[in-house]
Amino acid sequence: MIFHVGLAFLLDDNCASPPQFEDRIINGNVAKPNTTPWMAALHDYTGFVCGGTLITERNVLTAKHCIEKRNITTVLLGVYDRWCPFWIFSGVELYRPFKFVPFSGDIALIKLDRKVVYNAQIRPICIIIEQEPITWLPTQRFEAYGWGRTETGLTSQVLKTVSLNRVQCPAGQDPNGLICAWSWNGDTCNGDSGGPLAAKIIYKGKSIYAQFGIVSSGSPNCDNIGIYTDIMSYNSLLFIHHALDIILLHEK
């Protein structure tokens, strides 16, 4: 009988170690190369659509509106520079969506057409799993990642990151299932949807880099409080899907 895979509190204990940051998207910084092996770039027939994160060997996590509004045809892993063709850069792997699994909030899984083989450039982000949804966060400061629109008005060629602080959600916004975050220095924007809100933490005595949210929505001008789906509200569902994948893999 399968209850948890690997460590008792992580969805996949092969998840990447905490990345090394520079001292510090709109007014964001360029993410340091080779520190984000869990980032995924979602494409339709016209090109780049949204971000996402690899969370297990068969699942990419993203925002539900990314798969509802566009016909996602490919998922690229190991991407840093979107303008570098994947057939030239050997570190990038192309996958096809096998199945889309939307949940009740702005969160969805993309099940890939084949098992991902982990390496230095492609590895899942840590997802904390508990018996009950976690109602607290061990941090109030996060990093968000994406290739979305920058202060130039254009989407970014290379992956960017911005540091954000958790704040109270705006009036009229139901905070259940959400994380609201903001910074004087920048904001997530169009094209960053589906990407992660993450943080380096010490959890149960282990240093990990864990995803806590998914870029969902924000102000039209990308200069105010951002809205992020709180994945802790869905951790039991994520585990169930991972356990079913393992059972199916063993049956093949």
TORVEX-749682 format. One line per field, with one value per atom (N, C-alpha, C, CB): x, z, y; residue in one letter; atom name. Coordinates in steps of 0.02 Angstrom, whole numbers, always signed. Atoms other than C-alpha are relative to their C-alpha. Glycine has a CB too. Layout:
X	[X;...] .
Z	[Z;...] .
Y	[Y;...] .
rest	[A;...] .
atom	[CA;...] .
//
This chain:
X	[+42;+0;+44;-48;-41;+72;-31;+9;+23;+55;+41;+5;-43;+203;+60;+22;-58;+345;+61;-10;-61;+520;-10;+22;+6;+530;-73;+39;+70;+369;-34;-5;+32;+341;+11;+25;-11;+394;-34;+75;+34;+297;+50;-35;-52;+458;+67;+1;-62;+618;+60;+13;-53;+722;-1;-7;+7;+674;+65;-55;-62;+808;+19;-4;-26;+918;-14;+76;+12;+894;+48;+8;-44;+961;+41;-40;-40;+1096;-24;+76;+28;+1027;+52;-58;-35;+1102;-34;-3;+27;+1067;-76;+35;+74;+894;-39;-16;+27;+445;+12;+29;-5;+432;+52;-69;-55;+591;+31;-24;-31;+648;+72;-40;-69;+820;+1;+42;-9;+882;+16;+57;-13;+875;+69;-55;-67;+1045;-6;+36;+4;+1073;+15;+50;-12;+1068;-24;+72;+28;+970;-75;+14;+73;+793;-16;-34;+11;+789;-72;+43;+70;+604;-45;-23;+42;+545;-22;+37;+28;+432;-28;-55;+28;+384;-54;+55;+57;+212;-11;-64;+8;+183;-63;+61;+51;+38;+30;-67;-26;+51;+32;-56;-27;+93;+63;-53;-60;+231;-12;+26;+2;+258;-66;+58;+65;+100;+7;-51;-1;+134;+61;-65;-50;+256;-32;+38;+22;+243;+59;-32;-54;+343;-7;-1;-3;+396;-4;+64;+7;+337;+11;-68;-16;+356;+23;-62;-25;+421;-53;+30;+52;+253;-45;-43;+47;+171;+33;-38;-17;+191;-58;+19;+51;+97;-3;+15;+9;+24;-66;+4;+64;-123;-54;+4;+53;-290;-17;-63;+19;-323;+49;-3;-48;-165;-22;+68;+21;-240;-70;+5;+69;-417;-3;-42;+3;-379;+41;+23;-44;-246;+6;+70;-9;-218;+74;-25;-70;-55;+21;+12;-22;+41;+67;+5;-66;+216;+18;+53;-28;+302;+75;-31;-72;+486;+29;+28;-35;+594;+74;-10;-71;+772;+11;+36;-3;+733;+25;-68;-21;+820;-9;+73;+6;+834;-52;+70;+54;+671;+16;-63;-16;+750;+52;+24;-48;+876;-38;+53;+39;+799;+18;+10;-13;+779;+40;-65;-38;+852;+74;-30;-70;+1014;+29;+8;-24;+1028;-18;-31;+11;+1049;-32;+64;+27;+992;-75;+29;+73;+811;-33;-20;+38;+687;-72;+1;+68;+520;-46;-3;+51;+366;-67;-5;+67;+187;-49;-19;+51;+35;-37;-51;+38;-46;-71;+34;+64;-187;+2;-21;+7;-247;-47;-26;+41;-314;-12;+35;+15;-397;-32;-48;+31;-444;-49;+55;+53;-574;+25;-35;-28;-460;+40;+43;-41;-336;+64;+17;-55;-225;-17;+11;+10;-201;+64;-25;-57;-88;+0;-4;-10;-18;+38;+37;-33;+20;+37;-50;-43;+164;-6;+72;+7;+171;+49;+7;-48;+320;+34;+52;-34;+421;+61;+22;-58;+548;+59;-16;-62;+726;+37;+45;-31;+802;+75;-11;-71;+972;+16;+22;-20;+1067;-42;+73;+38;+960;-75;+20;+72;+790;-13;-25;+14;+729;-61;+62;+61;+565;+13;-47;-2;+534;-31;-36;+27;+494;-72;+44;+68;+311;-11;-52;+10;+270;-68;+5;+61;+142;-14;+6;+21;+45;-66;-6;+65;-104;-58;-6;+50;-205;+33;-31;-29;-182;+32;-54;-36;-55;-32;+75;+32;-135;+50;-57;-51;+30;+56;+27;-59;+184;+62;-7;-60;+360;+40;+44;-34;+407;-52;+46;+43;+332;+33;-15;-36;+455;+11;+67;-2;+454;+38;-71;-23;+528;-50;+72;+42;+419;+44;-61;-40;+486;-43;+38;+36;+435;+36;-67;-24;+467;-49;+12;+54;+323;+24;-49;-13;+310;+41;-66;-44;+445;-17;+74;+10;+459;+8;+49;-7;+502;-65;+55;+63;+326;+1;-17;-8;+393;+13;+57;-17;+407;+75;-35;-72;+578;+30;+15;-36;+703;+25;+58;-27;+782;-44;+73;+40;+702;+18;+9;-11;+679;-33;-27;+27;+641;-9;+45;+12;+573;-16;-58;+14;+569;-63;+60;+65;+398;-12;-56;+20;+326;-74;+16;+70;+165;-36;-8;+40;+30;-73;+7;+71;-154;-31;-34;+33;-264;-44;-41;+41;-359;-72;+0;+70;-532;-43;-26;+43;-664;+28;-14;-32;-541;-1;+73;+3;-579;+70;-52;-69;-409;+7;+31;-3;-454;+29;-69;-31;-342;+46;-52;-42;-239;+58;-42;-54;-74;+4;+68;-8;-60;+69;-57;-69;+113;+14;+49;-12;+188;+71;-50;-66;+351;+4;+56;-15;+410;+39;+39;-49;+537;-27;+56;+23;+428;-63;+54;+62;+282;+3;-62;+9;+235;-47;-27;+39;+149;-23;+42;+26;+69;+55;-28;-48;+156;+34;+52;-28;+214;-48;+20;+51;+52;+24;-65;-19;+76;+66;+0;-66;+250;-5;+45;+1;+300;+11;+50;-16;+298;+34;-64;-38;+434;+44;+42;-44;+550;+46;-42;-47;+702;-18;+75;+20;+654;+36;-76;-20;+710;-65;+47;+63;+570;+15;-47;-13;+578;+74;-41;-72;+765;+37;+13;-31;+798;-6;-32;+1;+845;-27;+71;+30;+732;-22;-61;+29;+670;-68;+46;+67;+483;-45;-31;+50;+342;-61;-20;+58;+199;-59;+17;+54;+100;+11;-8;-1;+60;-22;-45;+19;+56;-68;+53;+69;-129;-24;-46;+26;-179;+29;-78;-24;-143;-28;+76;+23;-161;+15;+31;-12;-176;+67;-55;-64;-21;+59;-4;-54;+80;+41;+45;-35;+121;-34;+5;+37;+17;+2;-74;+1;-28;-15;-52;+11;-14;-38;+66;+41;-133;+31;-74;-32;-59;-43;+71;+36;-148;+42;-18;-35;-101;-2;-32;+2;-49;-5;+62;+10;-53;-73;+22;+71;-242;-15;-42;+12;-220;+51;+2;-55;-74;-24;+42;+24;-180;-19;-60;+17;-244;+62;-42;-62;-68;+32;+50;-28;-11;-38;+0;+41;-156;+18;-75;-18;-112;+69;-4;-68;+71;-1;+47;+5;+27;-30;-41;+30;-85;+49;-63;-51;+55;+49;+37;-48;+173;-31;+22;+35;+45;-3;-71;+6;+19;+68;-30;-67;+207;+22;+50;-19;+230;-40;-9;+42;+88;+23;-72;-21;+170;+58;+21] .
Z	[+0;+0;+0;+62;+6;-51;+39;-74;-35;+68;-22;+76;+22;+33;-35;+58;+38;-89;+26;-76;-23;-23;+68;-50;-64;+119;+16;+0;-20;+219;-14;+73;+7;+183;-68;+53;+66;+1;-52;-15;+53;-154;-38;-48;+35;-241;+33;-77;-37;-137;-45;+51;+48;-296;-19;-63;+18;-298;+9;+41;+4;-330;+66;-54;-58;-195;-6;+8;+3;-148;-48;+70;+48;-289;+34;-56;-24;-263;-34;-15;+27;-284;-4;+43;-3;-332;+57;-70;-57;-203;-6;+6;+3;-256;-24;-43;-57;-722;-7;+62;+7;-698;+50;+11;-43;-631;+39;+48;-33;-586;-23;-15;+18;-602;-44;+63;+39;-725;+47;-54;-42;-642;-17;-9;+10;-619;-39;+68;+39;-751;+43;-58;-32;-694;+72;-2;-68;-534;-1;+36;+5;-598;-44;-28;+43;-667;-2;+23;-4;-624;-45;+71;+41;-741;-64;-16;+62;-886;-41;+14;+46;-1039;-41;-45;+36;-1112;-65;+43;+66;-1298;-33;-44;+47;-1420;-70;+7;+68;-1609;-19;-49;+17;-1607;+39;+14;-39;-1476;+75;-17;-72;-1291;+28;+30;-30;-1183;+75;-10;-73;-997;+28;+30;-36;-869;+36;+48;-39;-762;+39;-44;-38;-644;-4;+74;-4;-653;+74;-34;-70;-490;+11;+26;-3;-527;-70;+24;+64;-668;-55;+10;+52;-757;+1;+8;-9;-699;+0;+64;-1;-734;+29;-72;-34;-624;-33;+76;+31;-699;+21;-78;-14;-690;-47;-8;+40;-751;-60;+42;+56;-858;-59;+23;+54;-957;-48;+28;+43;-1021;-27;+38;+23;-1040;-58;+57;+51;-1150;-62;+29;+56;-1262;-8;+9;+15;-1345;+8;-71;-14;-1263;-39;+76;+42;-1384;+22;-71;-21;-1310;+69;-52;-64;-1141;-4;+60;+3;-1139;+71;-41;-64;-989;-12;+35;+7;-956;-35;-36;+36;-1034;+45;-30;-33;-984;-49;+25;+53;-1145;-50;-34;+43;-1241;-74;+15;+70;-1402;-27;-10;+23;-1409;-21;+56;+23;-1516;+37;-75;-41;-1418;-38;+24;+37;-1560;-6;-70;-1;-1544;+70;-24;-69;-1355;+28;+44;-17;-1299;+69;-2;-67;-1120;+3;+44;+0;-1170;-27;-43;+21;-1183;-16;+55;+21;-1274;+17;-76;-18;-1208;-29;+77;+21;-1267;+57;-61;-51;-1154;-16;+5;+6;-1126;+26;+37;-31;-1015;+40;+44;-41;-934;+58;-43;-59;-756;+36;+48;-34;-700;+68;-42;-66;-517;+7;+56;-10;-440;-2;+65;+2;-422;-63;+62;+58;-543;+4;-5;-6;-540;-43;+75;+44;-659;-6;-69;+15;-695;-75;+40;+67;-865;+6;-47;-1;-875;-66;+12;+59;-995;-36;+19;+42;-1135;+17;-72;-20;-1059;+65;-56;-63;-900;-10;+32;+3;-868;+34;+35;-30;-838;+30;-54;-34;-708;-15;+75;+7;-733;+32;-76;-33;-679;-23;-13;+28;-791;+4;-71;-4;-767;+63;-64;-65;-592;+30;+48;-27;-498;+57;+24;-58;-375;+59;-14;-59;-196;+13;+61;-21;-148;+68;-53;-67;+37;+4;+53;-6;+73;+74;-38;-68;+236;-1;+40;-5;+297;-11;+68;+8;+304;-34;+68;+31;+202;+52;-38;-46;+285;-1;-19;-4;+347;+19;+50;-17;+390;-51;+71;+43;+293;+42;-58;-39;+365;-27;+1;+27;+263;-22;-59;+26;+214;-60;+55;+57;+74;-52;+22;+54;-95;-60;-20;+67;-269;-51;-14;+57;-425;-62;-9;+60;-594;-62;+5;+63;-774;-57;+10;+61;-952;-24;-55;+19;-950;-17;+55;+21;-999;+52;-14;-44;-926;-7;-17;+4;-905;-71;+47;+70;-1091;-39;-34;+34;-1134;-39;-46;+37;-1212;+48;-52;-41;-1145;+2;-27;-10;-1081;-39;+74;+35;-1181;+49;-41;-50;-1025;+62;+18;-60;-863;+49;+33;-49;-736;+66;-26;-67;-551;+36;+40;-41;-427;+70;-29;-69;-237;+22;+45;-21;-158;+73;-44;-69;+16;+4;+42;-10;+73;+33;+41;-27;+107;+5;-44;-4;+149;-69;+52;+65;-3;-3;-13;+8;-74;+23;-72;-21;-10;-56;+21;+49;-97;-30;-54;+26;-137;+55;-24;-49;-45;+7;-20;-8;+28;+3;+61;-5;+43;-64;+15;+58;-70;-40;-45;+36;-117;+44;-22;-31;-75;-38;-2;+31;-108;+18;+23;-10;-130;-39;-19;+29;-174;+16;+26;-13;-184;-30;-27;+30;-212;-64;+49;+53;-334;-64;+24;+61;-457;+11;-29;-1;-499;-56;-8;+56;-605;-50;+24;+53;-770;-51;-34;+53;-928;-26;-57;+23;-981;+57;-42;-58;-805;+29;+54;-27;-771;-2;-40;-4;-717;+32;-68;-30;-649;+76;-20;-72;-468;+43;+17;-56;-310;+51;+31;-37;-209;+52;-47;-52;-60;+26;+58;-35;+21;+74;-11;-70;+193;+34;+6;-40;+332;+24;+61;-17;+349;+27;-63;-35;+474;-2;-32;-5;+487;-65;+40;+65;+300;-39;-40;+42;+188;-69;-6;+64;+36;-34;+9;+38;-101;-23;-61;+10;-106;-36;+66;+33;-214;+45;-68;-41;-120;-40;+55;+39;-256;-74;+19;+73;-441;-22;-32;+25;-533;-32;-50;+23;-564;-33;+57;+28;-587;+39;+2;-33;-536;-32;-1;+27;-584;-75;+37;+73;-771;-17;-31;+13;-759;+32;+24;-31;-664;+49;-54;-47;-525;+68;-27;-63;-377;+29;-10;-32;-271;-50;+57;+43;-364;+36;-26;-27;-339;-22;-23;+13;-325;+30;+29;-26;-307;+54;-56;-56;-139;-10;+68;+16;-184;+63;-39;-61;-1;+8;+60;-3;-22;-43;-22;+47;-153;+7;-72;-4;-87;+3;+60;-2;-53;-70;+47;+68;-232;-42;-33;+36;-300;+18;+15;-21;-197;-30;+76;+28;-256;-73;+6;+71;-438;-8;-36;+3;-405;+17;+48;-20;-317;-56;+64;+56;-462;-57;-24;+53;-585;+15;-9;-19;-488;-9;+73;+8;-485;-74;+30;+72;-674;-30;-37;+25;-706;+18;+27;-22;-605;-36;+75;+35;-700;-71;+1;+69;-869;-7;-28] .
Y	[-60;+0;+62;+0;-60;+170;+57;+19;-60;+316;+60;-9;-54;+429;-31;+45;+23;+411;+36;+11;-32;+443;+31;+53;-33;+567;+13;+66;-2;+579;+66;-16;-65;+762;+32;+47;-27;+786;-44;+7;+37;+737;-44;+48;+37;+683;+18;+16;-16;+669;+8;-53;-16;+689;+74;-43;-70;+872;+38;+33;-36;+1002;+32;+53;-35;+1077;+74;-13;-72;+1260;+34;+31;-35;+1371;+54;+29;-56;+1500;+64;-11;-61;+1676;+56;+23;-64;+1841;+39;+39;-37;+1977;+9;+69;-5;+1985;-60;+54;-27;+2002;+73;-31;-72;+2182;+24;+36;-23;+2261;-58;+53;+57;+2085;-9;-63;+16;+2008;-61;-10;+61;+1881;-56;+10;+58;+1711;-28;-54;+27;+1631;-66;-11;+62;+1494;-62;+2;+65;+1312;-3;-17;+2;+1352;-15;+65;+10;+1320;-60;+64;+58;+1142;-24;-56;+19;+1129;+43;+4;-44;+1268;-35;+65;+26;+1219;+57;-54;-50;+1323;-34;+31;+29;+1286;+38;+2;-29;+1316;-25;-15;+23;+1311;+6;+41;-2;+1315;+67;-16;-66;+1501;+17;+53;-15;+1495;-4;+68;+3;+1524;+27;+39;-19;+1535;+15;-56;-5;+1507;-37;-28;+39;+1442;-58;+44;+57;+1288;-28;-55;+32;+1178;-75;+23;+72;+998;-19;-29;+19;+917;-74;+20;+71;+731;-22;-44;+25;+622;-3;-68;+0;+630;+62;-61;-55;+793;+68;-10;-70;+978;+39;+27;-40;+1101;+68;+7;-65;+1260;+30;-6;-31;+1380;-28;+78;+29;+1314;+44;-12;-43;+1467;-6;+73;+10;+1425;-55;-17;+56;+1262;+9;-65;-11;+1328;+49;+26;-52;+1478;-16;+66;+16;+1400;-75;+33;+71;+1232;-18;-17;+16;+1178;-62;-10;+56;+1066;-29;+23;+24;+1054;+29;+18;-21;+1065;-8;-41;+2;+1110;+2;+59;+2;+1063;+14;-69;-18;+1121;+65;-55;-63;+1290;+56;+18;-62;+1451;+58;-5;-50;+1552;-25;+13;+22;+1538;+7;+38;-11;+1599;-48;+71;+51;+1458;-62;-16;+57;+1320;-64;-11;+59;+1159;-53;-30;+50;+1056;+18;-8;-21;+1157;-8;+73;+4;+1165;-69;+56;+70;+984;-10;-37;+8;+1017;+5;+51;-8;+1053;-63;+62;+59;+910;+21;-55;-16;+920;-58;+14;+49;+830;+22;-9;-14;+818;-12;-44;+13;+834;-65;+59;+62;+665;+10;-58;-12;+726;+64;-59;-60;+888;-15;+60;+12;+880;+66;-51;-63;+1043;-13;+43;+3;+1069;+57;+3;-49;+1183;+72;-13;-68;+1335;+10;+13;-14;+1411;-42;+77;+47;+1257;-61;-21;+58;+1111;-40;+21;+43;+964;-14;-66;+26;+921;-65;+52;+65;+737;-8;-58;+3;+709;-67;+13;+60;+583;-55;+18;+50;+493;+21;-12;-12;+479;+45;-66;-45;+617;-34;+68;+25;+561;+60;-37;-56;+676;+4;-5;-13;+755;+67;-2;-63;+911;+59;+14;-56;+1023;-10;+10;+14;+940;-40;-39;+32;+900;+34;+6;-31;+930;+49;-54;-45;+1069;-37;+67;+33;+1017;+24;+14;-14;+1006;-33;-27;+27;+984;-34;+57;+39;+850;-12;-67;+12;+837;-37;+67;+34;+736;+49;-33;-52;+897;+60;+20;-60;+1057;+45;+39;-43;+1170;+70;+4;-66;+1331;+54;-2;-49;+1416;-5;-12;+2;+1460;+16;+51;-13;+1451;+59;-61;-58;+1604;+51;-19;-54;+1771;+33;+52;-28;+1805;-54;+32;+49;+1719;+27;-20;-19;+1720;-27;-28;+22;+1713;-1;+48;+10;+1657;+2;-66;+3;+1681;+34;+32;-31;+1734;+53;-54;-45;+1857;+70;+4;-69;+2040;+37;+37;-39;+2153;+74;-13;-73;+2341;+27;+35;-20;+2348;-9;-40;+15;+2288;-64;+56;+62;+2128;-57;+6;+58;+1952;-9;-64;+7;+1904;-58;-8;+53;+1803;-52;+29;+46;+1727;+3;+18;+5;+1673;+55;-69;-53;+1812;-18;+68;+12;+1815;+65;-48;-59;+1941;-23;+44;+15;+1938;+37;+19;-26;+1966;-15;-28;+10;+1984;-17;+62;+17;+1904;+58;-64;-54;+2034;-22;+64;+14;+2039;+8;+46;-4;+2006;+61;-64;-61;+2156;-11;+22;+3;+2196;-28;+70;+30;+2093;-64;+48;+60;+1953;-54;+14;+55;+1789;-30;-54;+24;+1739;-76;+29;+72;+1555;-30;-30;+31;+1453;+46;-27;-48;+1606;+24;+60;-37;+1689;+66;-39;-66;+1875;+27;+50;-22;+1950;+63;-56;-66;+2117;+22;+53;-29;+2214;+69;-46;-65;+2392;-9;+43;+7;+2322;-31;-41;+32;+2227;-41;-42;+38;+2114;-51;+47;+46;+1965;+32;-69;-33;+2005;-52;+55;+43;+1935;-46;+42;+49;+1776;-37;+33;+34;+1734;-52;+51;+46;+1638;-72;+7;+70;+1459;-13;-29;+8;+1490;-3;+57;+12;+1460;+61;-50;-44;+1563;-47;+37;+49;+1477;+33;-42;-27;+1496;-54;+29;+44;+1419;+0;+23;+5;+1355;-58;-9;+58;+1240;-32;+20;+33;+1115;-70;-5;+63;+971;-17;-56;+9;+996;-7;-60;+7;+990;+65;-59;-60;+1136;-18;+33;+16;+1133;+65;-47;-55;+1249;-24;+22;+26;+1226;+50;-20;-41;+1290;+7;-30;-13;+1371;+27;+48;-30;+1459;-6;+72;-2;+1473;+69;-56;-67;+1640;-5;+27;+4;+1670;+64;-18;-63;+1852;+59;+2;-60;+2031;+62;+3;-63;+2212;+4;+59;-6;+2257;+31;+40;-33;+2366;-35;+71;+39;+2236;+41;-29;-44;+2357;+1;+70;+1;+2301;-70;+24;+66;+2150;-55;-1;+57;+1986;-55;-27;+55;+1839;-66;+6;+64;+1665;-56;-2;+58;+1497;-33;-49;+33;+1419;-75;+20;+72;+1242;-43;-19;+38;+1190;-22;+40;+19;+1185;-60;+59;+55;+1049;-56;+27;+48;+946;-72;+15;+69;+791;-24;-6;+19;+792;-13;+55;+10;+810;-67;+58;+64;+662;-58;-6;+54;+554;-12;+17;+8;+587;-30;+68;+28;+549;-74;+38;+70;+385;-42;-7;+37;+332;-8;+37;+5;+370;-56;+66;+52;+257;-69;+10;+64;+116;-19;+2;+15;+130;-17;+60;+15;+133;-70;+50;+67;-26;-54;-7;+49;-111;-11;+23;+6;-78;-50;+68] .
rest	[M;M;M;M;I;I;I;I;F;F;F;F;H;H;H;H;V;V;V;V;G;G;G;G;L;L;L;L;A;A;A;A;F;F;F;F;L;L;L;L;L;L;L;L;D;D;D;D;D;D;D;D;N;N;N;N;C;C;C;C;A;A;A;A;S;S;S;S;P;P;P;P;P;P;P;P;Q;Q;Q;Q;F;F;F;F;E;E;E;E;D;D;D;D;R;R;R;R;I;I;I;I;I;I;I;I;N;N;N;N;G;G;G;G;N;N;N;N;V;V;V;V;A;A;A;A;K;K;K;K;P;P;P;P;N;N;N;N;T;T;T;T;T;T;T;T;P;P;P;P;W;W;W;W;M;M;M;M;A;A;A;A;A;A;A;A;L;L;L;L;H;H;H;H;D;D;D;D;Y;Y;Y;Y;T;T;T;T;G;G;G;G;F;F;F;F;V;V;V;V;C;C;C;C;G;G;G;G;G;G;G;G;T;T;T;T;L;L;L;L;I;I;I;I;T;T;T;T;E;E;E;E;R;R;R;R;N;N;N;N;V;V;V;V;L;L;L;L;T;T;T;T;A;A;A;A;K;K;K;K;H;H;H;H;C;C;C;C;I;I;I;I;E;E;E;E;K;K;K;K;R;R;R;R;N;N;N;N;I;I;I;I;T;T;T;T;T;T;T;T;V;V;V;V;L;L;L;L;L;L;L;L;G;G;G;G;V;V;V;V;Y;Y;Y;Y;D;D;D;D;R;R;R;R;W;W;W;W;C;C;C;C;P;P;P;P;F;F;F;F;W;W;W;W;I;I;I;I;F;F;F;F;S;S;S;S;G;G;G;G;V;V;V;V;E;E;E;E;L;L;L;L;Y;Y;Y;Y;R;R;R;R;P;P;P;P;F;F;F;F;K;K;K;K;F;F;F;F;V;V;V;V;P;P;P;P;F;F;F;F;S;S;S;S;G;G;G;G;D;D;D;D;I;I;I;I;A;A;A;A;L;L;L;L;I;I;I;I;K;K;K;K;L;L;L;L;D;D;D;D;R;R;R;R;K;K;K;K;V;V;V;V;V;V;V;V;Y;Y;Y;Y;N;N;N;N;A;A;A;A;Q;Q;Q;Q;I;I;I;I;R;R;R;R;P;P;P;P;I;I;I;I;C;C;C;C;I;I;I;I;I;I;I;I;I;I;I;I;E;E;E;E;Q;Q;Q;Q;E;E;E;E;P;P;P;P;I;I;I;I;T;T;T;T;W;W;W;W;L;L;L;L;P;P;P;P;T;T;T;T;Q;Q;Q;Q;R;R;R;R;F;F;F;F;E;E;E;E;A;A;A;A;Y;Y;Y;Y;G;G;G;G;W;W;W;W;G;G;G;G;R;R;R;R;T;T;T;T;E;E;E;E;T;T;T;T;G;G;G;G;L;L;L;L;T;T;T;T;S;S;S;S;Q;Q;Q;Q;V;V;V;V;L;L;L;L;K;K;K;K;T;T;T;T;V;V;V;V;S;S;S;S;L;L;L;L;N;N;N;N;R;R;R;R;V;V;V;V;Q;Q;Q;Q;C;C;C;C;P;P;P;P;A;A;A;A;G;G;G;G;Q;Q;Q;Q;D;D;D;D;P;P;P;P;N;N;N;N;G;G;G;G;L;L;L;L;I;I;I;I;C;C;C;C;A;A;A;A;W;W;W;W;S;S;S;S;W;W;W;W;N;N;N;N;G;G;G;G;D;D;D;D;T;T;T;T;C;C;C;C;N;N;N;N;G;G;G;G;D;D;D;D;S;S;S;S;G;G;G;G;G;G;G;G;P;P;P;P;L;L;L;L;A;A;A;A;A;A;A;A;K;K;K;K;I;I;I;I;I;I;I;I;Y;Y;Y;Y;K;K;K;K;G;G;G;G;K;K;K;K;S;S;S;S;I;I;I;I;Y;Y;Y;Y;A;A;A;A;Q;Q;Q;Q;F;F;F;F;G;G;G;G;I;I;I;I;V;V;V;V;S;S;S;S;S;S;S;S;G;G;G;G;S;S;S;S;P;P;P;P;N;N;N;N;C;C;C;C;D;D;D;D;N;N;N;N;I;I;I;I;G;G;G;G;I;I;I;I;Y;Y;Y;Y;T;T;T;T;D;D;D;D;I;I;I;I;M;M;M;M;S;S;S;S;Y;Y;Y;Y;N;N;N;N;S;S;S;S;L;L;L;L;L;L;L;L;F;F;F;F;I;I;I;I;H;H;H;H;H;H;H;H;A;A;A;A;L;L;L;L;D;D;D;D;I;I;I;I;I;I;I;I;L;L;L;L;L;L;L;L;H;H;H;H;E;E;E;E;K;K;K;K] .
atom	[N;CA;C;CB;N;CA;C;CB;N;CA;C;CB;N;CA;C;CB;N;CA;C;CB;N;CA;C;CB;N;CA;C;CB;N;CA;C;CB;N;CA;C;CB;N;CA;C;CB;N;CA;C;CB;N;CA;C;CB;N;CA;C;CB;N;CA;C;CB;N;CA;C;CB;N;CA;C;CB;N;CA;C;CB;N;CA;C;CB;N;CA;C;CB;N;CA;C;CB;N;CA;C;CB;N;CA;C;CB;N;CA;C;CB;N;CA;C;CB;N;CA;C;CB;N;CA;C;CB;N;CA;C;CB;N;CA;C;CB;N;CA;C;CB;N;CA;C;CB;N;CA;C;CB;N;CA;C;CB;N;CA;C;CB;N;CA;C;CB;N;CA;C;CB;N;CA;C;CB;N;CA;C;CB;N;CA;C;CB;N;CA;C;CB;N;CA;C;CB;N;CA;C;CB;N;CA;C;CB;N;CA;C;CB;N;CA;C;CB;N;CA;C;CB;N;CA;C;CB;N;CA;C;CB;N;CA;C;CB;N;CA;C;CB;N;CA;C;CB;N;CA;C;CB;N;CA;C;CB;N;CA;C;CB;N;CA;C;CB;N;CA;C;CB;N;CA;C;CB;N;CA;C;CB;N;CA;C;CB;N;CA;C;CB;N;CA;C;CB;N;CA;C;CB;N;CA;C;CB;N;CA;C;CB;N;CA;C;CB;N;CA;C;CB;N;CA;C;CB;N;CA;C;CB;N;CA;C;CB;N;CA;C;CB;N;CA;C;CB;N;CA;C;CB;N;CA;C;CB;N;CA;C;CB;N;CA;C;CB;N;CA;C;CB;N;CA;C;CB;N;CA;C;CB;N;CA;C;CB;N;CA;C;CB;N;CA;C;CB;N;CA;C;CB;N;CA;C;CB;N;CA;C;CB;N;CA;C;CB;N;CA;C;CB;N;CA;C;CB;N;CA;C;CB;N;CA;C;CB;N;CA;C;CB;N;CA;C;CB;N;CA;C;CB;N;CA;C;CB;N;CA;C;CB;N;CA;C;CB;N;CA;C;CB;N;CA;C;CB;N;CA;C;CB;N;CA;C;CB;N;CA;C;CB;N;CA;C;CB;N;CA;C;CB;N;CA;C;CB;N;CA;C;CB;N;CA;C;CB;N;CA;C;CB;N;CA;C;CB;N;CA;C;CB;N;CA;C;CB;N;CA;C;CB;N;CA;C;CB;N;CA;C;CB;N;CA;C;CB;N;CA;C;CB;N;CA;C;CB;N;CA;C;CB;N;CA;C;CB;N;CA;C;CB;N;CA;C;CB;N;CA;C;CB;N;CA;C;CB;N;CA;C;CB;N;CA;C;CB;N;CA;C;CB;N;CA;C;CB;N;CA;C;CB;N;CA;C;CB;N;CA;C;CB;N;CA;C;CB;N;CA;C;CB;N;CA;C;CB;N;CA;C;CB;N;CA;C;CB;N;CA;C;CB;N;CA;C;CB;N;CA;C;CB;N;CA;C;CB;N;CA;C;CB;N;CA;C;CB;N;CA;C;CB;N;CA;C;CB;N;CA;C;CB;N;CA;C;CB;N;CA;C;CB;N;CA;C;CB;N;CA;C;CB;N;CA;C;CB;N;CA;C;CB;N;CA;C;CB;N;CA;C;CB;N;CA;C;CB;N;CA;C;CB;N;CA;C;CB;N;CA;C;CB;N;CA;C;CB;N;CA;C;CB;N;CA;C;CB;N;CA;C;CB;N;CA;C;CB;N;CA;C;CB;N;CA;C;CB;N;CA;C;CB;N;CA;C;CB;N;CA;C;CB;N;CA;C;CB;N;CA;C;CB;N;CA;C;CB;N;CA;C;CB;N;CA;C;CB;N;CA;C;CB;N;CA;C;CB;N;CA;C;CB;N;CA;C;CB;N;CA;C;CB;N;CA;C;CB;N;CA;C;CB;N;CA;C;CB;N;CA;C;CB;N;CA;C;CB;N;CA;C;CB;N;CA;C;CB;N;CA;C;CB;N;CA;C;CB;N;CA;C;CB;N;CA;C;CB;N;CA;C;CB;N;CA;C;CB;N;CA;C;CB;N;CA;C;CB;N;CA;C;CB;N;CA;C;CB;N;CA;C;CB;N;CA;C;CB;N;CA;C;CB;N;CA;C;CB;N;CA;C;CB;N;CA;C;CB;N;CA;C;CB;N;CA;C;CB;N;CA;C;CB;N;CA;C;CB;N;CA;C;CB;N;CA;C;CB;N;CA;C;CB;N;CA;C;CB;N;CA;C;CB;N;CA;C;CB;N;CA;C;CB;N;CA;C;CB;N;CA;C;CB;N;CA;C;CB;N;CA;C;CB;N;CA;C;CB;N;CA;C;CB;N;CA;C;CB;N;CA;C;CB;N;CA;C;CB;N;CA;C;CB;N;CA;C;CB;N;CA;C;CB;N;CA;C;CB;N;CA;C;CB;N;CA;C;CB;N;CA;C;CB;N;CA;C;CB;N;CA;C;CB;N;CA;C;CB;N;CA;C;CB;N;CA;C;CB;N;CA;C;CB;N;CA;C;CB;N;CA;C;CB;N;CA;C;CB;N;CA;C;CB;N;CA;C;CB;N;CA;C;CB;N;CA;C;CB;N;CA;C;CB;N;CA;C;CB;N;CA;C;CB;N;CA;C;CB;N;CA;C;CB;N;CA;C;CB;N;CA;C;CB;N;CA;C;CB;N;CA;C;CB;N;CA;C;CB;N;CA;C;CB;N;CA;C;CB;N;CA;C;CB;N;CA;C;CB;N;CA;C;CB;N;CA;C;CB] .
//
